[in-house]
Amino acid sequence: MSSEQKTIIVVEDEPDTAEMFGEMMHLIGYRVLKAYGGASAIGLLSQETPHAVVLDLMMPDLSGLEVLAYIRQDERLKDVPVIIVSAKSLPTDIKIGLEAGATVYLTKPVAYLDLKDAVERAIQSRL
């Protein structure tokens, strides 16, 4: 990684899961910001331009797909890699997520190394 600390936004409505993903990213040197739902994610994204977003799909207010649509339509954010991490694991769910603009689609439970590799590859592909 460069000397600039890269920022990851974790969007997850389950606080324990958000903390776990945040800690995973922090351990490898990322600055981590957390949003505990879709609406708070959009609020945070309106103020921050992260290097990547780790995004849950099933949230009670706005779905992850709605957050992803916001990211892809925003000129400032449209190229930010989005790594979906969801319990929705059917092939059709994965296809929908990728077609909506996700960079990578991982299913829960996700292993630390899988998440780490997905985030690092997504950020590198953007450089």
N, C-alpha and C positions, 0 to 999 in steps of 0.2 A: 504494500500500500504506500501511497505517497505520504509526504509529511502532513498534508492536509487531512484532518480527520473527517471521514465521510459520514454522512448522516443517513440513518435508516429510520423510516417511520413504520411502526408496527401498529396495525389496525386489527383489533381483536376485542370482542365484547366480553370475553371471559377473562377477568383480571389475572387469575393464576396462569393462564396460557399466555397472556400478554407479557407477564413478568418473565416467564420461562423463555419465550422467544427473544425478549429484550435482553435478557442475561446472555443468551447464546450469542447475540450480535455484539454485545458489549465486550465479551471475552475475546473476541477477535479484533477489537480495536475500533468499533464503530461508535459514533455518537447516536444514541437511541432516543427517539421520541415516541410516546405511545398515545394512541387514541382508542377509547373504549366504545366505539360504535361508529357508524357511518357518518352521522351528522357531525360529530366531533372531529372525525378524520377530515372532512371537507373544510371545516374551520381551521384546522391545523395546516392543511395543504394550501389554504389561501394565504398563509403567512410564511411557509417554509418551502424550499425547493430541495427535496431530499435526493440522495444518490440512488435510492431504491425504496420501494414500499413492500412490506410483507403484509398481505391482505387476507383476512378471513372473508368468507362469502355470506354465511348465515348470521345476520345481526338483526336485532329487533326493530331498529329504526329505519335505516337505509341499508340495502343489501350491498355486499361487496361489489356486485356487478354495477350498481348505481355509482359507487365510489370510483370504480374503474372507468366508467363512462365519463365522469367528471374529469378525471385525470387525462384521458385521451382527447377530450375536447378543449382542454386548457392549453393555450399556446406555450405557456411557460413550463408546463408539466408533461406535455404529450409524449416526450421521449424518455421519461423516467421509467426504468424497469419496474415491473410489478410482479411479485412472486405471490401467487395465490397459495394459501395453505388452508385446505378445507377438509371437512369430514365428508363432503359430497364427492364420492369416488367412482360413480358410474362413468363409463366412457362418454356418455352424452353430456354429463356435467363438465368433464374435462374439456370436451370439444367446445362447449358453450363458453367456458372461461377463456380458452385460447383464442377463439374467434372474436371475443369481446376485447381482446388486446392484451391479455396477460402474457408476460415474457416466459414464465415458467408456471406450471401447475403441479403442486405437491399435495399429497393426501395425508391427513392426520391418521394416526400419530406419525410425526415426521422425526427422523433421526437428526441429531445435531450436525453430523457431517454432510448429510444431504442438504439441509437448509444452508449451511455455511457455503458449500460448493455452489449451490444455485444462486445465492446472493452474489458471491464473488464473480462467478461467470457472467451474470447479468450486468454487473457494474463494468466489468472489463469489456464486454461487447459494446458498451455505450461509449467508451473512451476513444 
